[in-house]
Each structure stands twice: as C-alpha cells, then as structure tokens.
Amino acid sequence: QVHLVESGGGLVQAGGSLRLSCTASERTFSRYAIGWFRQAPGKEREFVAAISWQRSSTYYADSVKGRFTISRDNAQNTAFLQMDSLKAEDTAVYYCAADYKGWGTSRLETDYRSWGQGTQVTVSS
C-alpha cells in the first residue's frame, strides 16, 4: 500500500493561486493513477481531478475545468494540483489518492485504495 502525504494548502484570496503536492515514499508511485478529491464543511467529498500513471490521460470535474491543472513527476514520486483563479467555493480539505489501476482516471472514490491525510485550502472572498 502506498503512503501519500499532501502539502501546499493555505489561505489565499479569491482570484489567487495555490499549488498542492502529493508525495509518496514508495518507488511504486509511478504504477498508480492519482486522483484529487475535496471535502467542504458539511458536504460530501467530491472528485476534483485525476491523472493516469504515465500522464497520458487527465480528467477534471466541471467545476474546476480550465482553472485547475493536474500533473505528476514520477521521478520525484509526486503529483501536483495547480489551482488558479480560486473561488470561495473552492474552500475545502483536499485529498490525494492512489488508484492501483494505473491506466485509469476514475472519479469514483471506491476506485482509490490509498489516501493522504488531507490539506486545508481556504479562499477568502
């Protein structure tokens, strides 16, 4: 099982940018698809973006398409979520997760086997 750690969260004004990182200590990181999810207070956790193991496929939720970019550097065992044009409604705890079916870009939580602890993103309006 891969161990994931998120970082990069914080407080930003609306319209600003943040870059989240998701780092694994295992070299097997390159075998997994990586997804980002978020959970706002009082709401269900929702899908944000996903990237397949060799960066050949990406998939975004409609709410972030055109503003967020998912990427990965397998040599660094790290995936990234670049978040631009942030809105107050992007405020949430952001989680990264690993899908052992590396070729996929699933939006389903149940497809992801390993999860990080989450990082808080707060966007002030």
Secondary structure, 3 states (H helix, E strand, C coil): CCCEEEECCEEEECCCCEEEEEEECCHHHHHCEEEEEEECCCCCCEEEEEECCCCCCEEECCCCCCCEEEEEEHHHCEEEEEECCCCHHHCEEEEEEEECCCCCCCCCHHHCCEECCCEEEEEEC
